[in-house]
Amino acid sequence: MVRVERVTRRTFTVAALSALTLTAGTATARGGPQGPADARGRSTVTEMRGMWLATVDNRDWPSRAGLSAARQYSELIALLDTAVRCRLNTVMFQVRPTADALWPSPYEPWSQYLTGVQGKDPGWDPLGTAVREAHARGLELHAWFNPYRIARHTDLSRLTASHPARRHPDWVVAYGGTLYYNPGLPAVRAFVQQAMLDAVRAYPVDGVHFDDYFYPYPVAGRLFDDDAAYARHGGGFPDRAAWRRDNIDRLVREMAEAVRRIRPGAQFGISPFGVWRNASSDPRGSDTRAAVQAYDDLHADTRTWVEEGWIDYVVPQLYWNIGFPAADYATLLPWWAGVARGSRTKLYAGEALYKAGDPAQGPAWQDPEELSRHLAFAAGYPEVRGHVFFAGTEVMADPAGAMARVAAGHYRQPADPPH
């Protein structure tokens, strides 16, 4: 997901702004004006209207570590109610941000983002509560996991004494100021799946979600030290990059199969970096000049995952404005539509709501209509089955009024998510 250190988190004190800017007659906390309905009164509109809710570094929730359980609960409810007010239908809730858990996991410690102390019981069950409260509001909830990130520092001794990474330091690679599990070790792949699938077994989640972090984003002058793992497990591959891609492919395929087996009907989706490869690297790639390419730098062959139908949905992070020279939204969205065409994998567009009105962004993002133009453009491509907005803080605060314009102009009636 977008690097959280580059995003300024808005406070919850402006929570009512987007509600105040919606046009007259828009939604209450339980839904908006009814559009076409079937005989049972349900909406006949079907499209993804999602919101990411990030917990790493307390990006969206809770607003800071160490709040009381009651305060955490009230903040969570405010975010869910905001999603309903904006006539969204799905929340991607980050429940394993750094090899930890927002539920009572037998495999990993409680997240430090709840209490400020890794492993400390917060006194309630955030994931279980989020599922229950989302369903009570007609929202679907997808449990969002980060597979390999252990900590946003490189000191193993700072992890709780019982942490799996401390018991298995041979699983760990320090890179760019962060600790990661090594994706090249079969034992790691088995463990992270076991840890994540515990939540899938325990809770009636509607989906399982990965973001864009597989092998880490490149850091200039640094090497990801997986020499030993490559020497042991990389035989038969033409080079290290092909072996790394196979490691990630295996994780994706195995996780997809396990989710379908454990919770039939739950969706498994991924929100990759928006550029698979530039056309200059591969004629099948997009007409872009992105500095990062998922295939080459993150070793994530996102195009294959879609074309082979390994995943139920894909949400490429198309976090650029229309007309952006290096990676134009109006170039990338049709490219992804072409990839998804004929596949069983549903395509949703990941939208950079966090950029709207941010003075650090370019002129296009100072126009609150930019995101509305994205939705209008995407309407011309039937492969695009909806949009997901990053992230919960901006959906709630909506400082530029961009979300309110999307809701008023494109979400005038409720919709069911695709299945």
Salt bridges, closest charged atoms under 4 A:
GLU5 OE1 - ARG152 NH2 2.98
ASP38 OD2 - ARG42 NH2 2.92
GLU47 OE2 - ARG49 NE 2.89
ASP57 OD2 - ARG152 NE 2.73
ASP60 OD1 - ARG59 NH1 2.59
GLU75 OE2 - ARG71 NE 3.14
ASP81 OD1 - ARG137 NE 2.52
GLU108 OE1 - ARG96 NE 2.63
GLU133 OE2 - ARG132 NH2 3.86
GLU133 OE1 - ARG137 NH1 2.70
GLU140 OE1 - HIS142 NE2 3.75
GLU140 OE2 - HIS419 NE2 2.58
ASP206 OD2 - HIS135 NE2 2.66
ASP226 OD1 - ARG240 NH1 2.70
ASP226 OD2 - ARG244 NE 2.90
ASP227 OD1 - ARG240 NH1 2.77
ASP246 OD2 - ARG250 NE 2.66
GLU254 OE1 - ARG189 NE 3.16
ASP282 OD2 - ARG277 NH1 3.20
ASP282 OD2 - ARG284 NH2 2.88
ASP296 OD1 - ARG277 NH2 2.74
GLU307 OE2 - ARG303 NH2 3.38
ASP312 OD1 - ARG260 NH2 3.46
ASP312 OD1 - ARG344 NH2 2.56
GLU351 OE1 - HIS374 ND1 2.80
GLU351 OE2 - HIS387 ND1 2.84
ASP367 OD2 - ARG373 NH2 2.91
GLU369 OE2 - ARG405 NH1 2.68
GLU370 OE1 - ARG373 NH2 3.28
GLU370 OE2 - HIS374 NE2 2.70
GLU383 OE2 - ARG341 NE 2.61
GLU394 OE2 - ARG10 NH1 3.89
GLU394 OE1 - ARG59 NH1 2.74
